[in-house]
Amino acid sequence: MTNLGYGAGEPIAAIATALSPAAIGVVRTSGEGCVDLVARSFSRPGALREAGGNSLVYGWIVERGEDGRICRRIDEVMLGVYRKPRSFTGEEMVEIYCHGGIPVVKAVLSLLLRTGFRQAERGEFTFRAYINGKSDLTKAEAVREIIDSKTDASRGRAAGRLAGALHEKIDSIKRNVTDLLASIEVAVEYPEDEETIADSFDMDALLRAQKELEMLLDGWRSERLYQEGAKIVLAGRTNAGKSSLFNSLLKEDRSIVSDVEGTTRDYLENMISFDGIPARIFDTAGLRQTDDLVEGQGVSRTRALAGEADLLLYLVDSTKGLSGEDEAFLSASHVPAVLVWNKCDREGSLPLPPDTGNWRLSVRVSAKTGQGMGDLLARVKEFLLCGAGTDGPAAALGSERQRDAARDAFERLSHAVTVALTGGLGLDAVVQDLEDALDSLGEITGEVTSADVLESIFSNFCVGK
């Protein structure tokens, strides 16, 4: 952890809110003696020093002269006082709630740094909560997930990990494996009592632990989707209604809509939520042969974007139907597509063609009237979550680091199952597998973790978290 400069218990301070004009700004402090240090810059030092934990004290942040008298008032504040170990970091803490002007917040922090505090490093408050036993790594990583969440659904899933759902699940699996190890120790002492390795311990308990890890791994795909989102590209021939659908999905006039072919010459991008799943959605130039140099570049960009997408929404004017160009594009594309049969409100709209290998799903819509938009959103979510479950397990993995450790544990338990059933390597091999699995499970929660892993996790936090 030397690169981060984390200290053990020394008083630290940092701005914990965004450095932009706001009603309230928060400056956070933690560490040994931080209450006394803040008291030096507070108008009512005695009241602060005597305050109990989880209490508020009103007063002013002030600058004092060498004689101890107040020479300058900086801001009227409320102080939140937290006594160890009942604080976020497990240390003495004071949070200063001041007015949110940038000069005010900076002035408060600058004064604290001059009176004995050190500027906190990225993630240092959360790191101290971890090393002081107030949090494990699954909860620490969940803090960052909540900050980075793009939709309410992704925030809610991260909040479950912050509340300890994943920690409890991993702890339950570890207890199960630990009990298995204890029972094997008995079998080692009295090997003649059992006919096979599988008879030496509760095989069902081993299979349950394996299954629980398998379920966590199966849920990773949906968790990653809710965290990182999907890339969705609107594609199709000119005047298929891509810009109208783009605006309808965003519920705003973001893209220019016109009956003139080739109006959209470059792509537009925006964030959107498909029923809680975050996505970047792109409105693109219509696919056609053109001699216009600028439009031609737009068509080339459309093809490039379509090749990088997680999902295509391929629009077709339902009054014209599928063309040879449409069929050729969809056949050549390796990206899964939803066929969007647009303009279904118009007279002469053709029937929806059956789903084929060129597209997974199809839906009738009118981007102009909104008809079928609910079906479209449901189809997109259905595809994105295909094979990943719609809601995921109550406890779910929240990072690639956690996924990798869970996969290692699953592989060790799977090997233990194979050894137990075949009996080829003996009980010692099963013991080794179970011990390795426990180490991997410990990596998820942080009981077994290298300094490099900790640095990778906490260095990506904001200052003040």
Disulfide bonds with the S-S distance in Angstrom:
none
